[in-house]
Amino acid sequence: MITRMTGMLTRVLDDEVRLQIGPFEYQVLVPEMVRRQLQSYTGQEITLRTQEYYEGSQMSNKIIPRRIGFLSELDEEFFELFCTVEKIGTRKALRALGRPVKEIASAIQRQDAKWLTTLPGVGKQTADQIIATLKTKVTKFTVAVEPGEMPMADGTQVAVNAQVIEDSYAAMMGLGMSPVDARLMLDRVLARGQSLESVQDVLNIAFKPAKS
């Protein structure tokens, strides 16, 4: 099994990224929290921790190999734990993990089902099941220090204020935007390639009136 991939990030799509390694371009599925952090790194060489699985159904003879990518061991380990919840498969977990691991783990630990229902695809019943299954297993994730820099291919770290991105996403939802709308607006801001040193920088660009 391939556990690490290094290559040039060529595209960031809705639920996947494309990694160019030599003459080959690989599709790598990523959780939403990872996708947002990678959005501003198109054209740069990065390293992803990876897992493999096969996607298919009993009703179909088509089995497709898939790869999932993570930026840190912490994210990868939490993803594996999250998938142990009944009726949460790989695809649902990829969609649901739209907030930093520490925030999700803290909500589970304090048994905050209402907060968990703000995650994409998580309803009240699923939130209750997540809490029942994981509430005694997430302590390490609530106290872990998450990296604030992007791991690059040569093992060095490049300053990428991932916390500004996450805080901006939370601020947009705090203003009443849906997770989908906040994500789309943040994508548009990141696509402009401007310097983003604070949440205010992001919001100023996001809500700047269009020129008439």
LONUKE-563805 format. One record per residue (C-alpha): y negated, z, x negated. Coordinates in steps of 0.1 Angstrom, whole numbers, plus 5000, padded with zeros to 4 digits. Layout:
+-------+------+------+
| north |   up | east |
+-------+------+------+
|     Y |    Z |    X |
...
+-------+------+------+
This chain:
+-------+------+------+
| north |   up | east |
+-------+------+------+
|  5000 | 5000 | 5000 |
|  4965 | 4992 | 4988 |
|  4945 | 5024 | 4986 |
|  4912 | 5011 | 4970 |
|  4894 | 4979 | 4971 |
|  4864 | 4968 | 4950 |
|  4844 | 4936 | 4958 |
|  4812 | 4921 | 4970 |
|  4801 | 4931 | 5005 |
|  4795 | 4897 | 5021 |
|  4791 | 4906 | 5059 |
|  4787 | 4937 | 5081 |
|  4799 | 4930 | 5117 |
|  4803 | 4951 | 5148 |
|  4834 | 4970 | 5137 |
|  4843 | 4955 | 5104 |
|  4830 | 4944 | 5070 |
|  4840 | 4915 | 5048 |
|  4848 | 4921 | 5011 |
|  4848 | 4892 | 4986 |
|  4874 | 4898 | 4959 |
|  4878 | 4868 | 4936 |
|  4885 | 4837 | 4958 |
|  4895 | 4858 | 4988 |
|  4875 | 4874 | 5015 |
|  4891 | 4904 | 5031 |
|  4885 | 4918 | 5066 |
|  4882 | 4956 | 5065 |
|  4878 | 4976 | 5097 |
|  4854 | 5006 | 5094 |
|  4843 | 5035 | 5116 |
|  4808 | 5032 | 5130 |
|  4795 | 5060 | 5107 |
|  4806 | 5039 | 5077 |
|  4794 | 5006 | 5091 |
|  4758 | 5020 | 5094 |
|  4757 | 5031 | 5058 |
|  4770 | 4998 | 5045 |
|  4745 | 4978 | 5066 |
|  4719 | 4977 | 5038 |
|  4744 | 4968 | 5010 |
|  4752 | 4932 | 5018 |
|  4754 | 4912 | 4986 |
|  4763 | 4942 | 4964 |
|  4796 | 4952 | 4949 |
|  4811 | 4983 | 4965 |
|  4844 | 5003 | 4965 |
|  4862 | 5013 | 4996 |
|  4891 | 5037 | 5000 |
|  4916 | 5019 | 5023 |
|  4945 | 5024 | 5045 |
|  4968 | 4997 | 5061 |
|  4985 | 4995 | 5095 |
|  5000 | 4969 | 5117 |
|  4984 | 4961 | 5151 |
|  5004 | 4946 | 5179 |
|  5022 | 4955 | 5212 |
|  5056 | 4955 | 5227 |
|  5045 | 4927 | 5251 |
|  5036 | 4904 | 5222 |
|  5055 | 4890 | 5192 |
|  5023 | 4889 | 5172 |
|  5019 | 4917 | 5146 |
|  4987 | 4916 | 5126 |
|  4982 | 4935 | 5094 |
|  4949 | 4955 | 5093 |
|  4930 | 4974 | 5067 |
|  4906 | 5003 | 5073 |
|  4879 | 5013 | 5048 |
|  4861 | 5046 | 5041 |
|  4834 | 5056 | 5017 |
|  4848 | 5090 | 5009 |
|  4881 | 5110 | 5008 |
|  4865 | 5134 | 5034 |
|  4860 | 5106 | 5059 |
|  4895 | 5092 | 5054 |
|  4911 | 5126 | 5058 |
|  4892 | 5134 | 5090 |
|  4901 | 5100 | 5104 |
|  4938 | 5107 | 5099 |
|  4934 | 5141 | 5116 |
|  4914 | 5126 | 5145 |
|  4942 | 5101 | 5151 |
|  4967 | 5129 | 5157 |
|  4950 | 5136 | 5191 |
|  4972 | 5123 | 5219 |
|  4961 | 5089 | 5233 |
|  4936 | 5084 | 5204 |
|  4949 | 5054 | 5184 |
|  4934 | 5037 | 5154 |
|  4910 | 5015 | 5173 |
|  4897 | 5043 | 5196 |
|  4891 | 5065 | 5165 |
|  4872 | 5038 | 5147 |
|  4849 | 5034 | 5177 |
|  4845 | 5071 | 5184 |
|  4836 | 5082 | 5149 |
|  4799 | 5073 | 5152 |
|  4785 | 5105 | 5138 |
|  4789 | 5122 | 5104 |
|  4822 | 5140 | 5100 |
|  4805 | 5174 | 5096 |
|  4787 | 5171 | 5130 |
|  4819 | 5161 | 5149 |
|  4839 | 5188 | 5132 |
|  4813 | 5214 | 5141 |
|  4813 | 5203 | 5177 |
|  4851 | 5206 | 5178 |
|  4850 | 5241 | 5162 |
|  4824 | 5254 | 5187 |
|  4844 | 5237 | 5215 |
|  4814 | 5217 | 5227 |
|  4830 | 5191 | 5250 |
|  4797 | 5179 | 5263 |
|  4785 | 5170 | 5228 |
|  4818 | 5152 | 5221 |
|  4813 | 5130 | 5252 |
|  4783 | 5115 | 5235 |
|  4807 | 5098 | 5211 |
|  4815 | 5062 | 5221 |
|  4846 | 5059 | 5243 |
|  4851 | 5097 | 5246 |
|  4851 | 5110 | 5282 |
|  4855 | 5146 | 5294 |
|  4893 | 5146 | 5294 |
|  4895 | 5131 | 5260 |
|  4869 | 5156 | 5246 |
|  4890 | 5185 | 5260 |
|  4921 | 5171 | 5244 |
|  4903 | 5167 | 5210 |
|  4892 | 5204 | 5211 |
|  4926 | 5216 | 5222 |
|  4943 | 5197 | 5194 |
|  4919 | 5201 | 5165 |
|  4898 | 5233 | 5170 |
|  4919 | 5253 | 5145 |
|  4921 | 5224 | 5120 |
|  4885 | 5214 | 5112 |
|  4870 | 5243 | 5093 |
|  4871 | 5226 | 5060 |
|  4852 | 5196 | 5074 |
|  4824 | 5219 | 5088 |
|  4816 | 5233 | 5054 |
|  4822 | 5203 | 5032 |
|  4793 | 5187 | 5015 |
|  4791 | 5151 | 5024 |
|  4779 | 5126 | 4998 |
|  4744 | 5113 | 5002 |
|  4748 | 5084 | 4978 |
|  4768 | 5052 | 4979 |
|  4798 | 5049 | 4955 |
|  4795 | 5016 | 4937 |
|  4822 | 4995 | 4919 |
|  4815 | 5008 | 4884 |
|  4819 | 5044 | 4895 |
|  4782 | 5052 | 4894 |
|  4761 | 5063 | 4923 |
|  4732 | 5044 | 4938 |
|  4706 | 5062 | 4957 |
|  4709 | 5053 | 4994 |
|  4695 | 5080 | 5016 |
|  4724 | 5079 | 5040 |
|  4710 | 5111 | 5056 |
|  4678 | 5093 | 5066 |
|  4699 | 5066 | 5084 |
|  4719 | 5093 | 5102 |
|  4689 | 5113 | 5111 |
|  4671 | 5082 | 5124 |
|  4701 | 5074 | 5146 |
|  4700 | 5109 | 5160 |
|  4662 | 5107 | 5165 |
|  4665 | 5075 | 5184 |
|  4691 | 5090 | 5208 |
|  4669 | 5120 | 5211 |
|  4642 | 5097 | 5224 |
|  4666 | 5087 | 5252 |
|  4682 | 5056 | 5238 |
|  4719 | 5050 | 5243 |
|  4742 | 5050 | 5212 |
|  4745 | 5012 | 5215 |
|  4708 | 5006 | 5217 |
|  4700 | 5030 | 5189 |
|  4726 | 5013 | 5167 |
|  4712 | 4978 | 5175 |
|  4677 | 4989 | 5167 |
|  4687 | 5006 | 5135 |
|  4706 | 4974 | 5125 |
|  4674 | 4954 | 5130 |
|  4654 | 4978 | 5109 |
|  4679 | 4977 | 5081 |
|  4681 | 4940 | 5082 |
|  4644 | 4938 | 5072 |
|  4652 | 4952 | 5038 |
|  4621 | 4974 | 5036 |
|  4619 | 5007 | 5018 |
|  4631 | 5036 | 5041 |
|  4624 | 5069 | 5026 |
|  4621 | 5090 | 5057 |
|  4630 | 5090 | 5094 |
|  4593 | 5083 | 5101 |
|  4595 | 5051 | 5080 |
|  4624 | 5040 | 5102 |
|  4608 | 5048 | 5135 |
|  4575 | 5032 | 5124 |
|  4593 | 4999 | 5118 |
|  4615 | 5002 | 5148 |
|  4587 | 5007 | 5173 |
|  4560 | 4986 | 5156 |
|  4545 | 4964 | 5183 |
|  4553 | 4928 | 5180 |
|  4524 | 4906 | 5169 |
|  4509 | 4886 | 5198 |
+-------+------+------+
